[in-house]
């Protein structure tokens, strides 16, 4: 077993996460009640009572949903739960014997710019539920000359860093932030690397943690999944 492992070609760790990646399409259907509505989101309303009908409406440029026979309802900036509560309250105040329901028809589109060491850099059309990883997938992934541990999201004057090792090895998605229109993502060049082979769970070539130019044997062994 040791001989077979030592003879096997060592591969750079982590880049297989982008296999099969592609551009994301507009999503439909259920979303979390915590989802924040914005201009361009489309909602489907079902009215059930003496007359039953369905209608679709889009959050307009002023941030409102406008429905016939009802006053405009503020949508942009509200969570889906807050909007549903306001909508049902307005229906009860406006109609007699009418029940109403609301669901998301289509998520609004956003545009983000992906730069640096990716296969297909440029402007990407995604949805308001997309994350940094979705944007990287839409760019066909990070090149092997690019870092998996130092990906930067630039939002105005703020910067957020994503370390994909945290996501791949630990299932920690906390750094995979949901995107906003106008965000920029920069995939930097790969940092220092080390190779580990032999009787370890994941022999391969690994990138050093950001800002480090060396690593202890114990830390290297832990990154490779232990012996």
N, C-alpha and C positions, 0 to 999 in steps of 0.2 A: 504493500500500500504506500509506504513512504517513497519507494522508488518511483512508482507511477506518478505520485504527486510532484516529485522533484523534476520529473521529465515533462510534466504538463506545462504548456505555455501559460505564463502568468498574464492575467488580464487586468486592466484598470477597473477598479471597483465602482459600481454604481450607475454606469452609463446605460445599462440595459433598461433602466426605468423609463427611458424614452422610446423603447421599441414599440412600434405600432401607433405612435402618437400622430395626431393630425389636428386640423383646425376644428374648433368647437362650433356647433350650430346653435341657433336660438332654442332655448329650452321651453317646454310647456309643462303645465301641471302644478302639483302641490308644492308649496314652499313652506318653510318654517314661519311660524307666527312672528318671529323676531326679524324677518326680512324687512328691510327698509325700502319703502316705495320711492320711486323717483320719476322724473319726466320721461315719458316714453314707455313705461310699463303699461301693458294691456290687461284689463280685468274683464271677467265675464260675470254678468249679473243674471240671476234666475229669480223671477217674480212668480209666486204661486198664490192664487186666490180666485176671486170672481173672474179675473182674466189671468191667464198664465202665458208668460213670454220670457224670452232670453234676449239679452242685449250685451254687446261688447263696447267698451269705452276705453280710451287711452288717457293717461294722465297728461294734461295739456301743458303748454309752456309756462303757465302761471302756477302749475302744481296742483290743479284741481281736476276732479272727475265731475263731468257735467252730464246729468241724466234728465230725460224729459219729465216734467211735472215735479221735479225736485230741485231744491236749492243746490248750488255747487258745493261739493264736499272736498275739504283739504285732504290731499293724498301724499304729495311729495314731502318727505321728511318723517312721515309717520310709519310706525311698524305696521305690518299687515294686520296684526291683532288689533291695534288701535284704530285702524281704518275700518275694519269689520264692525267694531263696536259703534263707531260714529255712523256708519251706513245703516245698520239695523235700527239705531235710535231714530234716524231721520225717516226711515220707512214707516216706523210705527207712528211717528208724528204726522206723516203726510197721507198715509193710506189707511183704510179701514178693512180689516179682515184679510190683510195681505202678509204673506211670509216671503222673505227674500234671502238669497244666498249669494255669496261672492267667491270666486276663485280666480287664480291667475291665468290669463290667457297666454301671454308671452312676455318673457323678460326683456327689458330694455337693452339695447345694444350699447356697448362702450368701445372706445378706441384707445389702445395702449401701444407704446413704442418699445420694441425689444431690440437691444443693441448688444454688440460684443461678440463673444465666442459661441454663437449659435449657428445652426446650419442655414437658417432662412431668416435673417434679421429684417426688421422693418415694422411698419404699422400693422397692427392686428385688430380685427373686429371680433370682439368676444361678447359675453353677456355680463350682466351685473352680478351674477353668481360666480364668475370666474375668479381664479386665484393665480398667484405667481406661477405655480406649476402648470396650470392650464395654458398660460401664455407661453411658457417654455415648450410645452407640447405642440402648440400651434406653430412654433418656430422650428419644429422638427428636432428639437432637443439640443443639448449642449455638445459642442465638439470635444474631442478628447484633449484638445489643447486648452479647454476651458475649465474653470473651477466649478466643482459641485458644492464647495464649502464657503464660497464668497460671492453670493448673488445679491445684488442690491436693488431694492425698490425705491425709486425717487418720486416723492409726492410733494410738489411745491418745494419748500425749504427743509423738508424732513426726509430722512433716509432710514430704511429698514433692511436688515440683512437676513438672508435665508441660508441656512446650512442644510443641504439635502441629506447629509449623513444622519442628522437627527431624525429626519423623516423615514429614510430607508432602514436604518438600523433599529430605531426605537419606536417607530410609529408615531413620532411627535409631530403633529401637523400645526402646532401653534404658530410657527413662523411663516406658514403658507397663507399669507394675508389675502383677504378678498380685495379685488382690484376696484379702482374707480376710474371714471373717464379721465383721460389725460395723464395717467400714470406712465412712468418710464421704468424699464427693467434693464439692468446692465449685468451681463455675464462676463466676469473678469477672466484674465488668463489664469491657468492653473498655478497653484503655489508649489512648494516643495513636496516631494513624494518619497515614499519608502516602499520597499518590496519585502514581503514575508512569504516563506515557503515551508514545506515540510508538514509535520503533523499538527496543523492548525485547521480549524473548521472552514475558514475561508481564505486559502492562499490567494495572494494577488498583489496588485500595486495600489497603494492607498495614498491619498493626499493628506499632508500634514494639517493639523488644525490651523485656522487662520492666525497669522502673526507669529507662528512658531517655525524655527528652522531645524529643530531636532525633536526627538521623542524617546521616551524611555522604553526599554524592552517590554515591561509590563503593560504600558499603555498601548504599544503596538500590538501586543498579543490580544488585548481586550478589543481593539478595533477589528481585528481579524476573527473575532468570535470565540477566542480561547482555543486551548489545545484539545 
